[in-house]
């Protein structure tokens, strides 16, 4: 039943992947091609502009201005159709002060810092002293503090603004404004290290309907103009919320690479969604100085989850430790930046300069760790290496490019989005491959379980053959007369040995080596009763901190006793040793018995070759281990079990 549930889940995930990919491709093409469903003017004047005090040059109202600046001044006139057809102008800005005035210096509209006391003084200055009671004034003051705790305490922080300015032709005519009146718009960027482009920080919307910036008309314009980006990033969030966590638990096995990737996808989609809607944040958030904090924190959380996902893909312990420190360090810096902003000590735009430097440094470290990871990936298949490179190199490089662009203002493009798109595509391809492998493994798992059960039955029956039981019971019977206490101990030991063999039928996972060694000592105790002084046993146990399939060492020891030392007239010694190497654990069973020719064809010599093959299979499938046998005629035999440490990492041990 479990298998069919897994198969249905895998099919559902594949179908969901296909649907999401098709939607993502369509929406991404619309977003990156900057295709607007309905075009609106990018500037509502006709005239010229100047950047940072330079010469005035003409501009096209329908063409965006993607140029970095600290101060940009527009002067021109309203197009005739603007006064004729539109009656509302919405202005949204990010981190800019701006002024709208006439050529003679008359200020029509201005966004500037004002203290709370000055704001309240203007608000209550209505010409009648007693219109508001002191209680009403205090209540209104408290309301402002609750809804805008930062705006009136951060003098150098413009925040995000959104204003709807009515265009009343008759009112403009009363103050002498017509289609020939020269207007001046001046935007000031107060941040030294934020030379972002004009159209990144400013948005104009002309509309036919009247109403405030919080009106239904503005919501309609928002979803009409930003629909491709909104839909695209919602899909990315859905990838994180639903799709990749499902993949993380596919076939009831947790894959932290997919879980962390889902986390990264969610916060990436949230960040890009916030970026897309950032111009509209003041529509929902009354505190203008709080908007940049929300915008920046969404980006910082994305970077943190990106580093966590990067760490999940690393295999080298030192690299994982370095990536973990990167994530923890960046999380602390993010928290410090938020605290400084909320306490009005320093806003996130200014601290963002240092955060961006750290992001650039982390990106360089990522490339260094990538190089180290690829150098140690010699044993991995080419497909894995290619997907790893495609997933991370473009993303790390585009992050560095965007950081450089922030400081030098090359063109204001978000190249990181392209790198991230490549990462998501590569991870999706990887998921398809993994699903296919998981499906094959689920089928193979059923076959292996059947084979392992049959193998354990064969091992058990081979180790409780009638002649072994006869010899053991005969030895115990002899001891009953010669040494009753020893006979009693031997009877108890033999019973525990038989119970251990029967328990092996229920055991489906590797067990600690100490358990296997304990069972092995019971077997050798019984054999010692039979062979007496002809059988010497030595132990050299240097490592026990590993797991091994139950009853996988005993067949080798049994061969050493019966066909090695037991075939030698004077008997001999069986030695059991363990040791730990850099990459593996080893169990060595050696004897100084008669030995045999390893190159000779297998003869019908009574040895349990089927049991040996079953032991090889169990070691390979359960722990990735192997057996190597070396023997010299007349000198003895050495059997070495090698268990890679890689196969030990995720094993569930049984105490």
C-alpha positions in Angstrom: 0.0 0.0 0.0 2.8 2.4 0.9 4.4 1.8 -2.5 1.3 2.8 -4.4 0.7 5.8 -2.3 4.3 6.9 -3.0 3.8 6.3 -6.7 0.6 8.4 -6.8 2.3 11.2 -4.9 5.2 11.2 -7.3 2.8 11.4 -10.3 0.9 14.3 -8.6 4.2 16.1 -8.0 5.3 15.7 -11.6 2.0 17.0 -13.0 2.1 19.9 -10.6 5.7 20.6 -11.7 4.6 20.7 -15.4 1.7 23.1 -14.7 3.9 25.4 -12.7 6.7 25.4 -15.1 4.4 26.3 -18.1 2.9 29.1 -16.1 6.4 30.3 -14.9 7.7 30.3 -18.5 4.8 32.4 -19.7 4.9 34.9 -16.8 8.7 35.2 -16.8 8.7 36.1 -20.5 6.1 38.8 -19.8 8.0 40.1 -16.8 11.5 40.1 -18.2 10.3 41.5 -21.5 8.7 44.3 -19.6 5.4 43.8 -21.5 2.6 45.9 -20.0 -0.9 44.8 -20.5 -2.0 48.4 -20.7 0.6 51.1 -21.2 0.6 54.2 -19.1 2.9 57.3 -19.4 6.2 57.0 -17.4 6.3 60.8 -17.0 3.4 63.2 -17.2 5.4 66.2 -18.5 6.9 67.2 -21.8 10.2 68.9 -21.5 13.7 68.1 -20.4 15.6 66.9 -17.3 19.0 67.3 -15.6 20.9 64.8 -13.5 23.1 66.0 -10.6 23.3 69.6 -12.0 24.2 68.6 -15.5 22.9 69.9 -18.7 19.2 69.6 -19.4 18.3 67.1 -22.1 14.9 66.3 -23.6 13.0 63.2 -22.4 10.2 61.1 -23.9 7.2 60.8 -21.5 6.5 57.3 -22.6 10.1 56.0 -22.2 11.5 55.1 -18.7 14.6 56.8 -17.4 16.9 54.1 -16.2 19.8 56.3 -15.0 21.4 56.6 -11.5 21.2 59.9 -9.8 21.4 61.9 -6.5 19.4 64.8 -7.7 17.2 64.8 -10.8 15.2 67.9 -12.0 12.4 67.9 -14.6 11.1 71.0 -16.2 8.4 71.1 -18.8 4.7 71.6 -19.4 1.6 69.4 -19.0 0.7 67.7 -22.3 -2.7 69.0 -23.5 -4.2 65.6 -23.3 -3.2 65.3 -19.6 -5.3 68.3 -18.6 -8.0 67.3 -21.0 -8.5 63.6 -20.3 -6.9 62.8 -16.8 -8.1 64.1 -13.5 -5.8 62.3 -11.0 -2.0 61.9 -10.8 -0.6 59.3 -8.4 3.0 59.6 -7.3 4.9 56.8 -5.5 8.5 57.2 -4.4 11.1 55.2 -2.6 13.6 56.9 -0.3 13.3 60.3 -2.2 12.5 63.9 -1.2 10.7 65.7 -3.9 9.2 69.1 -4.7 6.6 70.2 -7.3 6.8 73.9 -8.1 6.3 76.5 -10.8 9.1 78.2 -12.6 8.7 81.3 -10.3 9.4 79.2 -7.2 5.8 78.7 -6.1 5.6 75.3 -4.4 2.5 73.3 -5.3 3.4 70.1 -3.5 6.3 69.0 -1.4 7.5 65.9 0.4 9.7 66.9 3.3 10.4 65.9 6.9 8.1 67.4 9.4 8.2 66.8 13.2 5.1 65.5 14.9 4.6 68.7 16.8 4.7 70.8 13.6 2.3 68.4 11.9 -0.2 68.6 14.7 0.2 72.4 14.9 -0.7 72.7 11.2 -3.5 70.1 11.6 -5.2 71.9 14.5 -4.6 75.4 13.1 -8.1 75.9 11.7 -8.7 79.4 12.8 -10.8 78.6 15.8 -8.9 78.1 19.1 -11.4 75.9 20.9 -12.5 73.6 18.0 -10.6 70.7 19.5 -10.4 70.0 23.2 -7.1 69.1 24.8 -8.3 65.5 25.3 -9.1 65.2 21.6 -5.8 66.6 20.6 -4.0 64.2 22.9 -6.0 61.2 21.6 -5.2 62.2 18.0 -1.5 62.6 18.9 -1.5 59.1 20.5 -3.2 57.7 17.4 -0.5 59.2 15.2 2.3 57.7 17.4 0.6 54.3 17.3 0.2 54.2 13.5 3.4 56.1 12.5 6.0 55.4 15.3 9.0 56.1 13.0 8.1 58.6 10.4 8.2 61.7 12.7 11.5 60.6 14.3 13.7 59.9 11.3 14.6 63.3 9.8 16.9 61.9 7.1 14.7 59.1 6.0 12.2 59.9 3.3 10.6 56.4 3.4 8.1 55.2 0.8 5.4 57.6 -0.2 2.2 57.4 -2.3 0.1 60.4 -3.0 -2.9 61.0 -5.3 -3.0 64.6 -6.6 -6.2 65.7 -8.2 -5.8 67.5 -11.6 -8.6 70.1 -11.5 -8.4 72.1 -14.7 -10.6 74.9 -13.3 -8.6 75.1 -10.1 -5.3 75.2 -12.0 -6.7 77.9 -14.3 -7.5 80.0 -11.2 -3.8 80.0 -10.2 -2.6 80.5 -13.8 -1.7 77.0 -14.7 -2.4 75.8 -18.3 -0.8 73.6 -20.9 1.9 76.4 -21.5 2.8 76.8 -17.8 6.3 75.5 -17.0 6.5 73.1 -14.1 9.5 71.9 -12.2 9.8 68.6 -10.4 12.9 68.0 -8.3 13.8 64.6 -6.7 16.6 64.3 -4.2 18.2 61.1 -3.2 19.7 61.8 0.3 21.8 58.6 0.4 25.4 58.7 -0.8 25.6 55.0 -1.7 22.3 54.4 -3.3 22.6 55.6 -6.9 19.6 53.6 -8.0 17.8 54.5 -11.3 15.0 57.0 -11.4 12.3 54.5 -12.6 13.3 52.1 -9.8 12.5 54.7 -7.2 9.6 56.6 -8.8 6.3 55.6 -10.3 3.7 57.8 -11.9 0.1 56.8 -12.8 -2.4 58.9 -14.6 -6.0 57.9 -14.1 -9.5 58.9 -15.3 -11.3 58.5 -12.0 -10.9 60.6 -8.9 -10.2 59.3 -5.4 -7.4 58.9 -2.9 -4.3 56.8 -3.2 -6.1 54.2 -1.1 -9.0 54.0 -3.5 -10.3 51.1 -5.5 -9.0 52.6 -8.7 -5.4 52.4 -7.5 -5.8 48.8 -6.6 -7.1 48.1 -10.1 -4.2 49.9 -11.7 -1.7 48.1 -9.5 -3.0 44.6 -10.4 -3.4 45.6 -14.1 0.1 46.9 -14.5 2.0 44.5 -12.2 0.0 41.4 -12.9 2.8 39.4 -14.7 5.2 40.0 -11.9 2.7 39.4 -9.1 1.5 36.1 -10.6 5.1 34.9 -11.3 6.3 35.5 -7.7 3.2 34.0 -6.2 4.0 30.8 -8.1 7.5 30.9 -6.8 6.1 31.2 -3.2 3.8 28.3 -4.0 6.9 26.3 -5.0 8.2 26.9 -1.6 5.1 26.5 0.4 3.7 23.3 -1.1 5.8 21.7 -3.9 9.3 21.3 -2.5 8.3 20.4 1.1 6.3 17.6 -0.5 9.4 16.6 -2.5 11.4 16.9 0.8 9.2 14.1 2.3 8.7 12.1 -0.9 8.6 8.4 -0.2 8.6 9.2 3.5 12.3 10.2 3.5 13.3 13.7 4.6 15.6 15.4 2.1 16.9 18.6 3.6 18.1 19.9 0.3 14.6 20.1 -1.0 13.2 21.4 2.3 15.7 24.2 2.5 15.2 24.9 -1.2 11.5 25.2 -0.6 12.2 27.7 2.3 14.5 29.7 -0.1 11.9 29.7 -2.8 9.2 31.0 -0.5 11.3 33.9 0.8 12.6 34.6 -2.7 9.1 34.8 -4.0 8.1 37.0 -1.0 11.1 39.3 -1.6 10.4 39.7 -5.3 6.7 40.1 -4.6 7.5 42.9 -2.1 9.8 44.5 -4.7 7.1 44.4 -7.3 4.5 45.9 -4.9 7.0 48.2 -3.0 5.6 51.3 -4.7 2.2 50.4 -3.3 3.3 49.6 0.3 2.1 53.1 1.5 -1.4 52.1 0.4 -1.5 49.6 3.4 1.2 50.9 5.7 0.7 54.4 7.3 4.2 54.8 8.5 6.3 55.8 5.5 9.6 55.0 7.4 8.4 51.5 8.1 8.1 50.6 4.4 11.8 50.4 3.6 12.3 48.2 6.6 9.8 45.7 5.3 11.3 45.8 1.9 14.9 45.3 3.0 14.0 42.6 5.6 12.3 40.5 3.0 15.5 40.6 0.9 17.7 39.8 3.9 15.6 36.8 4.9 15.9 35.6 1.3 19.7 35.8 1.6 19.7 33.9 4.9 17.6 31.1 3.4 19.8 31.1 0.3 22.9 30.5 2.5 21.1 27.8 4.5 20.1 26.0 1.2 23.7 26.4 0.0 24.9 24.7 3.1 22.5 21.8 2.7 24.1 21.1 -0.7 27.7 20.9 0.7 29.2 17.6 1.7 32.6 18.6 3.1 32.3 19.2 6.9 34.6 22.3 6.9 32.5 23.8 4.0 29.3 23.2 5.9 30.7 24.8 9.0 31.8 27.8 7.0 28.3 28.2 5.4 26.7 27.7 8.8 28.7 30.6 10.2 27.8 32.7 7.2 24.1 32.1 7.8 24.3 32.8 11.5 26.5 35.9 11.0 24.2 37.3 8.4 21.1 36.6 10.6 22.7 38.6 13.4 23.6 41.5 11.1 20.0 41.5 9.8 18.6 41.6 13.3 21.0 44.4 14.2 20.0 46.4 11.2 16.3 46.0 12.1 16.9 47.1 15.7 18.8 50.2 14.6 16.0 51.2 12.3 13.2 50.5 14.8 15.0 52.6 17.4 15.5 55.4 14.9 19.3 55.3 15.3 20.1 54.5 11.7 17.8 53.5 8.9 18.1 50.3 6.9 19.2 52.1 3.7 22.4 53.4 5.4 23.2 50.2 7.2 22.3 48.4 4.0 25.6 49.7 2.5 27.6 47.5 5.0 25.1 44.6 4.6 25.6 44.7 0.8 29.4 44.6 1.3 28.9 41.5 3.5 26.6 39.9 0.8 29.4 40.5 -1.7 32.0 38.9 0.6 29.6 36.0 1.2 29.2 35.5 -2.5 32.9 35.3 -3.0 33.1 32.8 -0.2 30.4 30.8 -1.9 32.4 30.6 -5.0 35.5 29.5 -3.0 33.4 26.8 -1.3 31.9 25.8 -4.6 35.4 25.3 -6.0 36.4 23.2 -3.0 33.2 21.1 -3.3 33.8 20.4 -6.9 37.4 19.4 -6.3 36.2 16.8 -3.8 33.4 15.6 -6.1 35.5 13.2 -8.1 33.4 10.2 -7.1 30.1 11.8 -8.1 28.6 11.4 -11.5 29.0 14.0 -14.2 25.2 14.9 -14.1 25.4 15.8 -10.4 28.5 18.0 -11.0 26.9 19.8 -13.9 23.6 20.5 -12.0 25.6 21.7 -9.0 27.6 24.1 -11.2 24.5 25.4 -13.0 22.6 25.8 -9.7 25.2 28.0 -7.9 27.8 29.6 -10.2 25.2 31.9 -12.0 23.5 32.8 -8.8 26.8 33.7 -7.0 28.1 35.7 -9.9 24.9 37.7 -10.4 24.7 38.5 -6.7 28.2 40.0 -7.0 27.3 41.9 -10.2 24.2 43.4 -8.5 26.2 44.5 -5.4 28.7 46.2 -7.7 25.9 47.8 -9.5 24.4 49.2 -6.3 27.7 51.1 -5.5 28.6 52.2 -9.0 25.2 52.5 -10.7 25.9 50.7 -13.9 22.4 50.1 -15.1 20.2 49.2 -12.1 19.3 45.7 -13.4 18.5 42.9 -11.0 20.7 40.2 -12.5 20.2 38.1 -9.4 16.7 37.3 -10.7 18.3 35.7 -13.8 20.7 33.7 -11.7 17.9 32.6 -9.4 15.8 31.5 -12.4 18.6 29.3 -13.5 18.9 27.8 -10.0 15.2 27.0 -9.8 15.3 25.5 -13.3 18.3 23.4 -12.4 16.8 22.3 -9.1 13.6 21.3 -10.9 15.6 19.2 -13.4 17.4 17.6 -10.5 14.1 16.8 -8.8 12.8 15.1 -11.9 16.0 12.9 -11.9 15.6 12.2 -8.2 12.0 11.3 -8.5 12.9 8.8 -11.3 15.6 7.3 -9.1 13.3 7.2 -6.1 10.7 5.4 -8.2 13.3 2.8 -9.3 14.6 2.5 -5.8 11.1 1.9 -4.5 10.7 -1.1 -6.9 14.2 -2.3 -6.1 13.5 -1.9 -2.4 10.7 -4.4 -2.6 12.9 -6.9 -4.4 15.8 -6.4 -1.9 13.6 -6.9 1.1 12.4 -10.2 -0.3 16.0 -11.2 -1.1 17.3 -10.1 2.3 14.6 -12.1 4.1 15.5 -15.2 2.1 19.2 -14.5 2.7 18.7 -14.3 6.5 16.7 -17.5 6.5 19.5 -19.1 4.6 22.1 -17.7 7.0 20.1 -18.8 10.0 19.5 -22.3 8.8 23.2 -22.7 7.8 24.2 -21.7 11.3 21.9 -24.1 13.1 22.4 -27.1 11.0 21.7 -30.4 12.7 25.4 -31.4 12.9 26.2 -28.1 14.7 23.4 -28.6 17.1 24.4 -32.2 17.6 28.1 -31.2 18.3 27.0 -28.4 20.7 24.6 -30.6 22.7 27.2 -33.5 22.8 29.8 -31.1 24.2 27.3 -29.8 26.8 26.3 -33.4 27.7 30.0 -34.3 28.3 30.4 -31.3 30.5 27.4 -32.3 32.7 29.6 -35.1 34.1 33.0 -33.4 34.0 32.1 -29.8 34.9 28.4 -29.2 35.8 28.8 -25.4 36.3 30.4 -25.1 32.9 27.6 -27.3 31.4 25.0 -25.0 32.9 26.7 -21.9 31.6 27.1 -23.5 28.1 23.4 -24.4 28.1 22.4 -20.8 28.8 24.9 -19.5 26.2 23.6 -21.9 23.6 20.0 -20.9 24.3 20.9 -17.2 23.9 22.8 -18.0 20.7 19.7 -19.7 19.2 17.5 -16.8 20.3 19.9 -14.4 18.6 19.6 -16.4 15.3 15.8 -16.4 15.5 15.8 -12.6 16.2 17.8 -12.0 13.0 14.6 -12.8 11.0 12.9 -9.7 12.4 15.9 -7.4 12.0 15.7 -5.3 8.9 18.4 -2.6 9.7 22.1 -2.7 10.6 22.9 -3.1 14.3 25.8 -1.8 16.4 28.9 -3.9 16.0 29.0 -4.5 19.7 25.7 -6.5 19.4 27.2 -8.5 16.5 30.4 -9.1 18.5 28.4 -10.3 21.5 26.5 -12.8 19.4 29.8 -13.9 17.8 31.3 -14.6 21.2 28.5 -17.0 22.1 29.1 -18.9 18.9 32.9 -19.1 19.6 32.2 -20.1 23.2 30.3 -23.2 21.9 32.9 -24.0 19.3 35.6 -23.7 22.0 33.8 -26.4 24.0 34.1 -28.7 21.0 37.7 -28.0 19.8 39.1 -27.4 23.3 42.8 -26.5 23.0 42.9 -26.9 19.2 41.0 -23.6 18.9 42.6 -20.4 20.2 40.7 -17.1 19.9 42.2 -13.6 19.9 40.4 -10.3 19.9 41.9 -6.9 18.8 38.9 -4.6 18.9 40.1 -1.0 18.2 36.8 0.4 16.9 33.2 -0.4 17.7 31.4 2.9 16.8 29.8 1.6 13.6 26.8 -0.5 12.4 26.8 -3.7 10.5 24.1 -6.2 9.2 23.3 -8.8 11.8 25.0 -12.2 11.4 27.3 -10.8 8.7 30.6 -11.6 10.5 29.7 -15.1 11.8 29.8 -16.9 8.4 33.4 -15.7 8.0 34.3 -16.8 11.5 32.6 -20.1 10.9 34.6 -20.7 7.8 37.8 -19.8 9.7 36.9 -22.3 12.5 35.6 -25.2 10.4 37.6 -25.0 7.2 40.7 -23.3 8.5 41.7 -24.2 12.0 39.4 -27.2 12.2 41.1 -28.9 9.2 44.6 -28.5 10.7 45.8 -31.4 12.8 47.3 -29.3 15.5 44.6 -26.7 15.4 45.3 -23.0 15.4 44.2 -19.4 16.2 41.3 -17.4 14.9 41.8 -13.6 15.3 39.0 -11.0 15.2 40.1 -7.4 14.8 38.5 -4.1 14.0 40.1 -0.8 13.0 39.1 2.7 11.8 40.6 4.3 8.7 40.1 7.8 7.3 37.1 6.7 5.2 36.0 3.4 6.5 35.7 0.8 9.3 37.2 -2.6 8.9 36.5 -6.0 10.4 39.3 -8.5 9.9 38.9 -12.2 10.5 42.2 -14.2 10.2 43.3 -17.7 10.9 46.5 -19.7 10.6 44.7 -22.8 9.3 45.2 -24.8 6.1 44.3 -22.0 3.7 43.1 -22.5 0.1 43.8 -21.4 -3.5 41.5 -18.3 -4.1 42.0 -18.6 -7.9 40.8 -22.2 -8.1 37.2 -22.9 -9.2 34.7 -23.3 -6.4 34.5 -27.0 -5.5 31.8 -28.9 -3.8 33.7 -28.9 -0.5 30.8 -28.5 1.9 31.4 -24.8 2.4 28.4 -22.5 2.5 29.1 -20.5 -0.6 25.4 -19.5 -0.8 25.6 -18.1 2.7 28.7 -16.2 1.8 27.1 -14.6 -1.3 24.1 -13.7 0.8 26.4 -12.0 3.3 28.1 -10.0 0.5 24.7 -8.9 -0.7 23.5 -7.8 2.7 26.7 -5.9 3.3 26.5 -4.1 0.0 22.8 -3.2 0.1 22.6 -2.2 3.7 25.9 -0.5 4.4 27.7 -0.2 1.0 30.3 -2.7 2.4 32.3 -5.3 0.7 34.3 -8.5 1.6 37.9 -9.2 0.5 39.4 -12.6 1.1 43.1 -13.4 0.8 44.4 -16.9 1.5 47.6 -18.9 1.1 47.7 -22.7 1.1 49.3 -23.9 4.3 49.5 -20.5 5.9 45.9 -19.4 6.5 43.2 -17.1 5.4 42.3 -13.4 6.0 38.8 -12.0 5.4 38.3 -8.2 5.5 35.0 -6.5 5.7 35.2 -2.8 4.7 32.3 -0.5 5.7 32.5 3.0 4.2 31.8 5.8 6.7 29.5 7.4 4.1 27.2 4.4 4.6 27.2 4.9 8.3 26.0 8.5 8.5 22.2 8.1 8.1 21.8 4.5 9.4 19.2 3.9 12.1 20.9 1.8 14.7 19.2 -0.7 16.9 20.3 -1.0 20.5 
